[in-house]
Amino acid sequence: MRLYQYKCAQCDKEIELLVRDGEIPTCPSCGSKDLERQVGRFAALSGSSASGGDMPPSCGCGPGCCGMN
């Protein structure tokens, strides 16, 4: 199963749903199958800003790398 973000064309709600391959999702609010899959937030990030927090972008958790050792 995969987690997808959808926007319902019927009730205009934005939702996240776990969907199995081949399954047609329905809106939990109104029951409509007219859902438009949205681009996830993670797909819009790029470069070192995608790592989040204060951790270096290529943290290998070696001595002194991120403070965990």
mmCIF file of the N, C-alpha and C atoms, coordinates in Angstrom:
data_MODEL
# 
_entry.id   MODEL 
# 
loop_
_atom_site.group_PDB 
_atom_site.id 
_atom_site.type_symbol 
_atom_site.label_atom_id 
_atom_site.label_alt_id 
_atom_site.label_comp_id 
_atom_site.label_asym_id 
_atom_site.label_entity_id 
_atom_site.label_seq_id 
_atom_site.pdbx_PDB_ins_code 
_atom_site.Cartn_x 
_atom_site.Cartn_y 
_atom_site.Cartn_z 
_atom_site.occupancy 
_atom_site.B_iso_or_equiv 
_atom_site.pdbx_formal_charge 
_atom_site.auth_seq_id 
_atom_site.auth_comp_id 
_atom_site.auth_asym_id 
_atom_site.auth_atom_id 
_atom_site.pdbx_PDB_model_num 
ATOM 1   N N  . MET A 1 1  ? 0.839   -1.185 0.000  1.00 0.00 ? 1  MET A N  1 
ATOM 2   C CA . MET A 1 1  ? 0.000   0.000  0.000  1.00 0.00 ? 1  MET A CA 1 
ATOM 3   C C  . MET A 1 1  ? 0.877   1.240  0.000  1.00 0.00 ? 1  MET A C  1 
ATOM 4   N N  . ARG A 1 2  ? 0.358   2.271  -0.615 1.00 0.00 ? 2  ARG A N  1 
ATOM 5   C CA . ARG A 1 2  ? 1.074   3.538  -0.681 1.00 0.00 ? 2  ARG A CA 1 
ATOM 6   C C  . ARG A 1 2  ? 0.189   4.651  -0.152 1.00 0.00 ? 2  ARG A C  1 
ATOM 7   N N  . LEU A 1 3  ? 0.838   5.670  0.401  1.00 0.00 ? 3  LEU A N  1 
ATOM 8   C CA . LEU A 1 3  ? 0.130   6.834  0.922  1.00 0.00 ? 3  LEU A CA 1 
ATOM 9   C C  . LEU A 1 3  ? 0.116   7.917  -0.156 1.00 0.00 ? 3  LEU A C  1 
ATOM 10  N N  . TYR A 1 4  ? -1.083  8.334  -0.542 1.00 0.00 ? 4  TYR A N  1 
ATOM 11  C CA . TYR A 1 4  ? -1.239  9.369  -1.556 1.00 0.00 ? 4  TYR A CA 1 
ATOM 12  C C  . TYR A 1 4  ? -2.069  10.511 -0.993 1.00 0.00 ? 4  TYR A C  1 
ATOM 13  N N  . GLN A 1 5  ? -1.836  11.700 -1.540 1.00 0.00 ? 5  GLN A N  1 
ATOM 14  C CA . GLN A 1 5  ? -2.639  12.875 -1.199 1.00 0.00 ? 5  GLN A CA 1 
ATOM 15  C C  . GLN A 1 5  ? -3.614  13.111 -2.341 1.00 0.00 ? 5  GLN A C  1 
ATOM 16  N N  . TYR A 1 6  ? -4.874  13.368 -1.991 1.00 0.00 ? 6  TYR A N  1 
ATOM 17  C CA . TYR A 1 6  ? -5.913  13.608 -2.979 1.00 0.00 ? 6  TYR A CA 1 
ATOM 18  C C  . TYR A 1 6  ? -6.692  14.861 -2.635 1.00 0.00 ? 6  TYR A C  1 
ATOM 19  N N  . LYS A 1 7  ? -7.332  15.416 -3.661 1.00 0.00 ? 7  LYS A N  1 
ATOM 20  C CA . LYS A 1 7  ? -8.305  16.497 -3.471 1.00 0.00 ? 7  LYS A CA 1 
ATOM 21  C C  . LYS A 1 7  ? -9.597  16.013 -4.118 1.00 0.00 ? 7  LYS A C  1 
ATOM 22  N N  . CYS A 1 8  ? -10.677 16.052 -3.357 1.00 0.00 ? 8  CYS A N  1 
ATOM 23  C CA . CYS A 1 8  ? -11.963 15.584 -3.844 1.00 0.00 ? 8  CYS A CA 1 
ATOM 24  C C  . CYS A 1 8  ? -12.614 16.673 -4.692 1.00 0.00 ? 8  CYS A C  1 
ATOM 25  N N  . ALA A 1 9  ? -13.015 16.311 -5.907 1.00 0.00 ? 9  ALA A N  1 
ATOM 26  C CA . ALA A 1 9  ? -13.672 17.266 -6.803 1.00 0.00 ? 9  ALA A CA 1 
ATOM 27  C C  . ALA A 1 9  ? -15.102 17.555 -6.359 1.00 0.00 ? 9  ALA A C  1 
ATOM 28  N N  . GLN A 1 10 ? -15.704 16.658 -5.598 1.00 0.00 ? 10 GLN A N  1 
ATOM 29  C CA . GLN A 1 10 ? -17.086 16.813 -5.159 1.00 0.00 ? 10 GLN A CA 1 
ATOM 30  C C  . GLN A 1 10 ? -17.209 17.759 -3.957 1.00 0.00 ? 10 GLN A C  1 
ATOM 31  N N  . CYS A 1 11 ? -16.434 17.481 -2.888 1.00 0.00 ? 11 CYS A N  1 
ATOM 32  C CA . CYS A 1 11 ? -16.578 18.279 -1.660 1.00 0.00 ? 11 CYS A CA 1 
ATOM 33  C C  . CYS A 1 11 ? -15.371 19.189 -1.391 1.00 0.00 ? 11 CYS A C  1 
ATOM 34  N N  . ASP A 1 12 ? -14.361 19.140 -2.256 1.00 0.00 ? 12 ASP A N  1 
ATOM 35  C CA . ASP A 1 12 ? -13.186 20.024 -2.204 1.00 0.00 ? 12 ASP A CA 1 
ATOM 36  C C  . ASP A 1 12 ? -12.287 19.781 -0.988 1.00 0.00 ? 12 ASP A C  1 
ATOM 37  N N  . LYS A 1 13 ? -12.406 18.614 -0.342 1.00 0.00 ? 13 LYS A N  1 
ATOM 38  C CA . LYS A 1 13 ? -11.544 18.279 0.806  1.00 0.00 ? 13 LYS A CA 1 
ATOM 39  C C  . LYS A 1 13 ? -10.207 17.751 0.311  1.00 0.00 ? 13 LYS A C  1 
ATOM 40  N N  . GLU A 1 14 ? -9.142  18.049 1.061  1.00 0.00 ? 14 GLU A N  1 
ATOM 41  C CA . GLU A 1 14 ? -7.824  17.481 0.796  1.00 0.00 ? 14 GLU A CA 1 
ATOM 42  C C  . GLU A 1 14 ? -7.598  16.375 1.816  1.00 0.00 ? 14 GLU A C  1 
ATOM 43  N N  . ILE A 1 15 ? -7.230  15.185 1.327  1.00 0.00 ? 15 ILE A N  1 
ATOM 44  C CA . ILE A 1 15 ? -7.121  14.013 2.189  1.00 0.00 ? 15 ILE A CA 1 
ATOM 45  C C  . ILE A 1 15 ? -5.884  13.204 1.835  1.00 0.00 ? 15 ILE A C  1 
ATOM 46  N N  . GLU A 1 16 ? -5.434  12.379 2.773  1.00 0.00 ? 16 GLU A N  1 
ATOM 47  C CA . GLU A 1 16 ? -4.370  11.410 2.542  1.00 0.00 ? 16 GLU A CA 1 
ATOM 48  C C  . GLU A 1 16 ? -4.979  10.030 2.720  1.00 0.00 ? 16 GLU A C  1 
ATOM 49  N N  . LEU A 1 17 ? -4.707  9.137  1.765  1.00 0.00 ? 17 LEU A N  1 
ATOM 50  C CA . LEU A 1 17 ? -5.270  7.795  1.817  1.00 0.00 ? 17 LEU A CA 1 
ATOM 51  C C  . LEU A 1 17 ? -4.205  6.750  1.533  1.00 0.00 ? 17 LEU A C  1 
ATOM 52  N N  . LEU A 1 18 ? -4.286  5.633  2.239  1.00 0.00 ? 18 LEU A N  1 
ATOM 53  C CA . LEU A 1 18 ? -3.474  4.466  1.918  1.00 0.00 ? 18 LEU A CA 1 
ATOM 54  C C  . LEU A 1 18 ? -4.213  3.696  0.836  1.00 0.00 ? 18 LEU A C  1 
ATOM 55  N N  . VAL A 1 19 ? -3.547  3.484  -0.307 1.00 0.00 ? 19 VAL A N  1 
ATOM 56  C CA . VAL A 1 19 ? -4.203  2.866  -1.445 1.00 0.00 ? 19 VAL A CA 1 
ATOM 57  C C  . VAL A 1 19 ? -3.405  1.658  -1.916 1.00 0.00 ? 19 VAL A C  1 
ATOM 58  N N  . ARG A 1 20 ? -4.099  0.548  -2.107 1.00 0.00 ? 20 ARG A N  1 
ATOM 59  C CA . ARG A 1 20 ? -3.479  -0.653 -2.667 1.00 0.00 ? 20 ARG A CA 1 
ATOM 60  C C  . ARG A 1 20 ? -3.418  -0.545 -4.176 1.00 0.00 ? 20 ARG A C  1 
ATOM 61  N N  . ASP A 1 21 ? -2.469  -1.243 -4.795 1.00 0.00 ? 21 ASP A N  1 
ATOM 62  C CA . ASP A 1 21 ? -2.359  -1.249 -6.254 1.00 0.00 ? 21 ASP A CA 1 
ATOM 63  C C  . ASP A 1 21 ? -3.669  -1.745 -6.862 1.00 0.00 ? 21 ASP A C  1 
ATOM 64  N N  . GLY A 1 22 ? -4.176  -1.021 -7.843 1.00 0.00 ? 22 GLY A N  1 
ATOM 65  C CA . GLY A 1 22 ? -5.401  -1.401 -8.523 1.00 0.00 ? 22 GLY A CA 1 
ATOM 66  C C  . GLY A 1 22 ? -6.680  -0.961 -7.833 1.00 0.00 ? 22 GLY A C  1 
ATOM 67  N N  . GLU A 1 23 ? -6.580  -0.434 -6.623 1.00 0.00 ? 23 GLU A N  1 
ATOM 68  C CA . GLU A 1 23 ? -7.751  0.006  -5.870 1.00 0.00 ? 23 GLU A CA 1 
ATOM 69  C C  . GLU A 1 23 ? -8.174  1.405  -6.312 1.00 0.00 ? 23 GLU A C  1 
ATOM 70  N N  . ILE A 1 24 ? -9.467  1.658  -6.422 1.00 0.00 ? 24 ILE A N  1 
ATOM 71  C CA . ILE A 1 24 ? -9.977  2.993  -6.727 1.00 0.00 ? 24 ILE A CA 1 
ATOM 72  C C  . ILE A 1 24 ? -10.429 3.623  -5.413 1.00 0.00 ? 24 ILE A C  1 
ATOM 73  N N  . PRO A 1 25 ? -9.727  4.677  -4.955 1.00 0.00 ? 25 PRO A N  1 
ATOM 74  C CA . PRO A 1 25 ? -10.063 5.278  -3.657 1.00 0.00 ? 25 PRO A CA 1 
ATOM 75  C C  . PRO A 1 25 ? -11.354 6.080  -3.715 1.00 0.00 ? 25 PRO A C  1 
ATOM 76  N N  . THR A 1 26 ? -11.987 6.216  -2.561 1.00 0.00 ? 26 THR A N  1 
ATOM 77  C CA . THR A 1 26 ? -13.189 7.044  -2.433 1.00 0.00 ? 26 THR A CA 1 
ATOM 78  C C  . THR A 1 26 ? -12.978 8.056  -1.312 1.00 0.00 ? 26 THR A C  1 
ATOM 79  N N  . CYS A 1 27 ? -13.624 9.182  -1.433 1.00 0.00 ? 27 CYS A N  1 
ATOM 80  C CA . CYS A 1 27 ? -13.532 10.239 -0.417 1.00 0.00 ? 27 CYS A CA 1 
ATOM 81  C C  . CYS A 1 27 ? -14.240 9.783  0.850  1.00 0.00 ? 27 CYS A C  1 
ATOM 82  N N  . PRO A 1 28 ? -13.559 9.831  1.995  1.00 0.00 ? 28 PRO A N  1 
ATOM 83  C CA . PRO A 1 28 ? -14.202 9.419  3.243  1.00 0.00 ? 28 PRO A CA 1 
ATOM 84  C C  . PRO A 1 28 ? -15.299 10.390 3.700  1.00 0.00 ? 28 PRO A C  1 
ATOM 85  N N  . SER A 1 29 ? -15.292 11.624 3.203  1.00 0.00 ? 29 SER A N  1 
ATOM 86  C CA . SER A 1 29 ? -16.301 12.616 3.608  1.00 0.00 ? 29 SER A CA 1 
ATOM 87  C C  . SER A 1 29 ? -17.618 12.466 2.842  1.00 0.00 ? 29 SER A C  1 
ATOM 88  N N  . CYS A 1 30 ? -17.520 12.343 1.500  1.00 0.00 ? 30 CYS A N  1 
ATOM 89  C CA . CYS A 1 30 ? -18.744 12.338 0.698  1.00 0.00 ? 30 CYS A CA 1 
ATOM 90  C C  . CYS A 1 30 ? -18.947 11.056 -0.104 1.00 0.00 ? 30 CYS A C  1 
ATOM 91  N N  . GLY A 1 31 ? -17.932 10.181 -0.162 1.00 0.00 ? 31 GLY A N  1 
ATOM 92  C CA . GLY A 1 31 ? -18.062 8.917  -0.879 1.00 0.00 ? 31 GLY A CA 1 
ATOM 93  C C  . GLY A 1 31 ? -17.777 9.007  -2.370 1.00 0.00 ? 31 GLY A C  1 
ATOM 94  N N  . SER A 1 32 ? -17.407 10.174 -2.860 1.00 0.00 ? 32 SER A N  1 
ATOM 95  C CA . SER A 1 32 ? -17.128 10.356 -4.281 1.00 0.00 ? 32 SER A CA 1 
ATOM 96  C C  . SER A 1 32 ? -15.856 9.609  -4.692 1.00 0.00 ? 32 SER A C  1 
ATOM 97  N N  . LYS A 1 33 ? -15.840 9.131  -5.935 1.00 0.00 ? 33 LYS A N  1 
ATOM 98  C CA . LYS A 1 33 ? -14.641 8.515  -6.503 1.00 0.00 ? 33 LYS A CA 1 
ATOM 99  C C  . LYS A 1 33 ? -13.907 9.489  -7.426 1.00 0.00 ? 33 LYS A C  1 
ATOM 100 N N  . ASP A 1 34 ? -14.391 10.732 -7.484 1.00 0.00 ? 34 ASP A N  1 
ATOM 101 C CA . ASP A 1 34 ? -13.792 11.761 -8.331 1.00 0.00 ? 34 ASP A CA 1 
ATOM 102 C C  . ASP A 1 34 ? -12.684 12.480 -7.547 1.00 0.00 ? 34 ASP A C  1 
ATOM 103 N N  . LEU A 1 35 ? -11.555 11.781 -7.365 1.00 0.00 ? 35 LEU A N  1 
ATOM 104 C CA . LEU A 1 35 ? -10.429 12.314 -6.606 1.00 0.00 ? 35 LEU A CA 1 
ATOM 105 C C  . LEU A 1 35 ? -9.274  12.622 -7.540 1.00 0.00 ? 35 LEU A C  1 
ATOM 106 N N  . GLU A 1 36 ? -8.604  13.729 -7.278 1.00 0.00 ? 36 GLU A N  1 
ATOM 107 C CA . GLU A 1 36 ? -7.430  14.116 -8.052 1.00 0.00 ? 36 GLU A CA 1 
ATOM 108 C C  . GLU A 1 36 ? -6.195  13.953 -7.176 1.00 0.00 ? 36 GLU A C  1 
ATOM 109 N N  . ARG A 1 37 ? -5.277  13.095 -7.630 1.00 0.00 ? 37 ARG A N  1 
ATOM 110 C CA . ARG A 1 37 ? -4.063  12.870 -6.839 1.00 0.00 ? 37 ARG A CA 1 
ATOM 111 C C  . ARG A 1 37 ? -3.186  14.109 -6.904 1.00 0.00 ? 37 ARG A C  1 
ATOM 112 N N  . GLN A 1 38 ? -2.696  14.523 -5.750 1.00 0.00 ? 38 GLN A N  1 
ATOM 113 C CA . GLN A 1 38 ? -1.877  15.721 -5.611 1.00 0.00 ? 38 GLN A CA 1 
ATOM 114 C C  . GLN A 1 38 ? -0.402  15.347 -5.526 1.00 0.00 ? 38 GLN A C  1 
ATOM 115 N N  . VAL A 1 39 ? 0.463   16.293 -5.811 1.00 0.00 ? 39 VAL A N  1 
ATOM 116 C CA . VAL A 1 39 ? 1.891   16.090 -5.640 1.00 0.00 ? 39 VAL A CA 1 
ATOM 117 C C  . VAL A 1 39 ? 2.194   16.234 -4.160 1.00 0.00 ? 39 VAL A C  1 
ATOM 118 N N  . GLY A 1 40 ? 2.876   15.236 -3.591 1.00 0.00 ? 40 GLY A N  1 
ATOM 119 C CA . GLY A 1 40 ? 3.205   15.271 -2.169 1.00 0.00 ? 40 GLY A CA 1 
ATOM 120 C C  . GLY A 1 40 ? 4.176   16.388 -1.852 1.00 0.00 ? 40 GLY A C  1 
ATOM 121 N N  . ARG A 1 41 ? 4.141   16.847 -0.609 1.00 0.00 ? 41 ARG A N  1 
ATOM 122 C CA . ARG A 1 41 ? 5.042   17.920 -0.166 1.00 0.00 ? 41 ARG A CA 1 
ATOM 123 C C  . ARG A 1 41 ? 6.503   17.527 -0.307 1.00 0.00 ? 41 ARG A C  1 
ATOM 124 N N  . PHE A 1 42 ? 6.825   16.260 -0.057 1.00 0.00 ? 42 PHE A N  1 
ATOM 125 C CA . PHE A 1 42 ? 8.209   15.829 -0.124 1.00 0.00 ? 42 PHE A CA 1 
ATOM 126 C C  . PHE A 1 42 ? 8.774   15.954 -1.524 1.00 0.00 ? 42 PHE A C  1 
ATOM 127 N N  . ALA A 1 43 ? 7.945   15.851 -2.545 1.00 0.00 ? 43 ALA A N  1 
ATOM 128 C CA . ALA A 1 43 ? 8.411   15.915 -3.925 1.00 0.00 ? 43 ALA A CA 1 
ATOM 129 C C  . ALA A 1 43 ? 8.814   17.332 -4.320 1.00 0.00 ? 43 ALA A C  1 
ATOM 130 N N  . ALA A 1 44 ? 8.342   18.335 -3.589 1.00 0.00 ? 44 ALA A N  1 
ATOM 131 C CA . ALA A 1 44 ? 8.631   19.717 -3.930 1.00 0.00 ? 44 ALA A CA 1 
ATOM 132 C C  . ALA A 1 44 ? 9.958   20.195 -3.343 1.00 0.00 ? 44 ALA A C  1 
ATOM 133 N N  . LEU A 1 45 ? 10.541  19.436 -2.435 1.00 0.00 ? 45 LEU A N  1 
ATOM 134 C CA . LEU A 1 45 ? 11.795  19.835 -1.804 1.00 0.00 ? 45 LEU A CA 1 
ATOM 135 C C  . LEU A 1 45 ? 12.982  19.324 -2.597 1.00 0.00 ? 45 LEU A C  1 
ATOM 136 N N  . SER A 1 46 ? 14.073  20.067 -2.543 1.00 0.00 ? 46 SER A N  1 
ATOM 137 C CA . SER A 1 46 ? 15.279  19.609 -3.231 1.00 0.00 ? 46 SER A CA 1 
ATOM 138 C C  . SER A 1 46 ? 16.505  20.122 -2.503 1.00 0.00 ? 46 SER A C  1 
ATOM 139 N N  . GLY A 1 47 ? 17.647  19.534 -2.803 1.00 0.00 ? 47 GLY A N  1 
ATOM 140 C CA . GLY A 1 47 ? 18.905  19.974 -2.211 1.00 0.00 ? 47 GLY A CA 1 
ATOM 141 C C  . GLY A 1 47 ? 18.998  19.682 -0.732 1.00 0.00 ? 47 GLY A C  1 
ATOM 142 N N  . SER A 1 48 ? 19.881  20.406 -0.048 1.00 0.00 ? 48 SER A N  1 
ATOM 143 C CA . SER A 1 48 ? 20.127  20.148 1.364  1.00 0.00 ? 48 SER A CA 1 
ATOM 144 C C  . SER A 1 48 ? 18.954  20.549 2.245  1.00 0.00 ? 48 SER A C  1 
ATOM 145 N N  . SER A 1 49 ? 18.051  21.386 1.757  1.00 0.00 ? 49 SER A N  1 
ATOM 146 C CA . SER A 1 49 ? 16.912  21.786 2.580  1.00 0.00 ? 49 SER A CA 1 
ATOM 147 C C  . SER A 1 49 ? 15.960  20.623 2.824  1.00 0.00 ? 49 SER A C  1 
ATOM 148 N N  . ALA A 1 50 ? 16.060  19.567 2.032  1.00 0.00 ? 50 ALA A N  1 
ATOM 149 C CA . ALA A 1 50 ? 15.180  18.413 2.189  1.00 0.00 ? 50 ALA A CA 1 
ATOM 150 C C  . ALA A 1 50 ? 15.561  17.551 3.385  1.00 0.00 ? 50 ALA A C  1 
ATOM 151 N N  . SER A 1 51 ? 16.767  17.725 3.927  1.00 0.00 ? 51 SER A N  1 
ATOM 152 C CA . SER A 1 51 ? 17.192  16.870 5.038  1.00 0.00 ? 51 SER A CA 1 
ATOM 153 C C  . SER A 1 51 ? 16.482  17.216 6.332  1.00 0.00 ? 51 SER A C  1 
ATOM 154 N N  . GLY A 1 52 ? 16.066  18.468 6.470  1.00 0.00 ? 52 GLY A N  1 
ATOM 155 C CA . GLY A 1 52 ? 15.350  18.887 7.661  1.00 0.00 ? 52 GLY A CA 1 
ATOM 156 C C  . GLY A 1 52 ? 16.254  18.978 8.872  1.00 0.00 ? 52 GLY A C  1 
ATOM 157 N N  . GLY A 1 53 ? 15.876  19.774 9.832  1.00 0.00 ? 53 GLY A N  1 
ATOM 158 C CA . GLY A 1 53 ? 16.634  19.907 11.074 1.00 0.00 ? 53 GLY A CA 1 
ATOM 159 C C  . GLY A 1 53 ? 18.036  20.435 10.870 1.00 0.00 ? 53 GLY A C  1 
ATOM 160 N N  . ASP A 1 54 ? 18.904  20.166 11.852 1.00 0.00 ? 54 ASP A N  1 
ATOM 161 C CA . ASP A 1 54 ? 20.276  20.649 11.804 1.00 0.00 ? 54 ASP A CA 1 
ATOM 162 C C  . ASP A 1 54 ? 21.245  19.589 11.317 1.00 0.00 ? 54 ASP A C  1 
ATOM 163 N N  . MET A 1 55 ? 20.764  18.438 10.902 1.00 0.00 ? 55 MET A N  1 
ATOM 164 C CA . MET A 1 55 ? 21.618  17.355 10.481 1.00 0.00 ? 55 MET A CA 1 
ATOM 165 C C  . MET A 1 55 ? 22.224  17.664 9.114  1.00 0.00 ? 55 MET A C  1 
ATOM 166 N N  . PRO A 1 56 ? 23.508  17.395 8.914  1.00 0.00 ? 56 PRO A N  1 
ATOM 167 C CA . PRO A 1 56 ? 24.111  17.623 7.608  1.00 0.00 ? 56 PRO A CA 1 
ATOM 168 C C  . PRO A 1 56 ? 23.413  16.791 6.539  1.00 0.00 ? 56 PRO A C  1 
ATOM 169 N N  . PRO A 1 57 ? 23.398  17.261 5.270  1.00 0.00 ? 57 PRO A N  1 
ATOM 170 C CA . PRO A 1 57 ? 22.677  16.552 4.238  1.00 0.00 ? 57 PRO A CA 1 
ATOM 171 C C  . PRO A 1 57 ? 23.173  15.127 3.996  1.00 0.00 ? 57 PRO A C  1 
ATOM 172 N N  . SER A 1 58 ? 24.439  14.856 4.236  1.00 0.00 ? 58 SER A N  1 
ATOM 173 C CA . SER A 1 58 ? 24.954  13.504 4.019  1.00 0.00 ? 58 SER A CA 1 
ATOM 174 C C  . SER A 1 58 ? 25.451  12.922 5.336  1.00 0.00 ? 58 SER A C  1 
ATOM 175 N N  . CYS A 1 59 ? 24.591  12.854 6.319  1.00 0.00 ? 59 CYS A N  1 
ATOM 176 C CA . CYS A 1 59 ? 24.963  12.368 7.649  1.00 0.00 ? 59 CYS A CA 1 
ATOM 177 C C  . CYS A 1 59 ? 25.265  10.890 7.602  1.00 0.00 ? 59 CYS A C  1 
ATOM 178 N N  . GLY A 1 60 ? 26.496  10.540 7.942  1.00 0.00 ? 60 GLY A N  1 
ATOM 179 C CA . GLY A 1 60 ? 26.890  9.145  7.986  1.00 0.00 ? 60 GLY A CA 1 
ATOM 180 C C  . GLY A 1 60 ? 26.980  8.634  9.394  1.00 0.00 ? 60 GLY A C  1 
ATOM 181 N N  . CYS A 1 61 ? 26.645  9.469  10.365 1.00 0.00 ? 61 CYS A N  1 
ATOM 182 C CA . CYS A 1 61 ? 26.694  9.128  11.791 1.00 0.00 ? 61 CYS A CA 1 
ATOM 183 C C  . CYS A 1 61 ? 28.062  8.615  12.229 1.00 0.00 ? 61 CYS A C  1 
ATOM 184 N N  . GLY A 1 62 ? 29.089  9.200  11.658 1.00 0.00 ? 62 GLY A N  1 
ATOM 185 C CA . GLY A 1 62 ? 30.442  8.924  12.117 1.00 0.00 ? 62 GLY A CA 1 
ATOM 186 C C  . GLY A 1 62 ? 30.754  9.802  13.304 1.00 0.00 ? 62 GLY A C  1 
ATOM 187 N N  . PRO A 1 63 ? 31.939  9.680  13.898 1.00 0.00 ? 63 PRO A N  1 
ATOM 188 C CA . PRO A 1 63 ? 32.315  10.511 15.043 1.00 0.00 ? 63 PRO A CA 1 
ATOM 189 C C  . PRO A 1 63 ? 32.179  11.998 14.734 1.00 0.00 ? 63 PRO A C  1 
ATOM 190 N N  . GLY A 1 64 ? 31.391  12.686 15.528 1.00 0.00 ? 64 GLY A N  1 
ATOM 191 C CA . GLY A 1 64 ? 31.221  14.134 15.378 1.00 0.00 ? 64 GLY A CA 1 
ATOM 192 C C  . GLY A 1 64 ? 30.295  14.551 14.249 1.00 0.00 ? 64 GLY A C  1 
ATOM 193 N N  . CYS A 1 65 ? 29.691  13.606 13.580 1.00 0.00 ? 65 CYS A N  1 
ATOM 194 C CA . CYS A 1 65 ? 28.871  13.921 12.413 1.00 0.00 ? 65 CYS A CA 1 
ATOM 195 C C  . CYS A 1 65 ? 27.596  14.678 12.806 1.00 0.00 ? 65 CYS A C  1 
ATOM 196 N N  . CYS A 1 66 ? 26.756  14.090 13.643 1.00 0.00 ? 66 CYS A N  1 
ATOM 197 C CA . CYS A 1 66 ? 25.492  14.730 13.991 1.00 0.00 ? 66 CYS A CA 1 
ATOM 198 C C  . CYS A 1 66 ? 25.255  14.785 15.497 1.00 0.00 ? 66 CYS A C  1 
ATOM 199 N N  . GLY A 1 67 ? 26.230  14.461 16.281 1.00 0.00 ? 67 GLY A N  1 
ATOM 200 C CA . GLY A 1 67 ? 26.080  14.526 17.719 1.00 0.00 ? 67 GLY A CA 1 
ATOM 201 C C  . GLY A 1 67 ? 25.511  13.261 18.338 1.00 0.00 ? 67 GLY A C  1 
ATOM 202 N N  . MET A 1 68 ? 25.196  12.266 17.529 1.00 0.00 ? 68 MET A N  1 
ATOM 203 C CA . MET A 1 68 ? 24.637  11.022 18.058 1.00 0.00 ? 68 MET A CA 1 
ATOM 204 C C  . MET A 1 68 ? 25.734  10.103 18.609 1.00 0.00 ? 68 MET A C  1 
ATOM 205 N N  . ASN A 1 69 ? 26.970  10.264 18.169 1.00 0.00 ? 69 ASN A N  1 
ATOM 206 C CA . ASN A 1 69 ? 28.082  9.422  18.641 1.00 0.00 ? 69 ASN A CA 1 
ATOM 207 C C  . ASN A 1 69 ? 28.860  10.131 19.721 1.00 0.00 ? 69 ASN A C  1 
# 
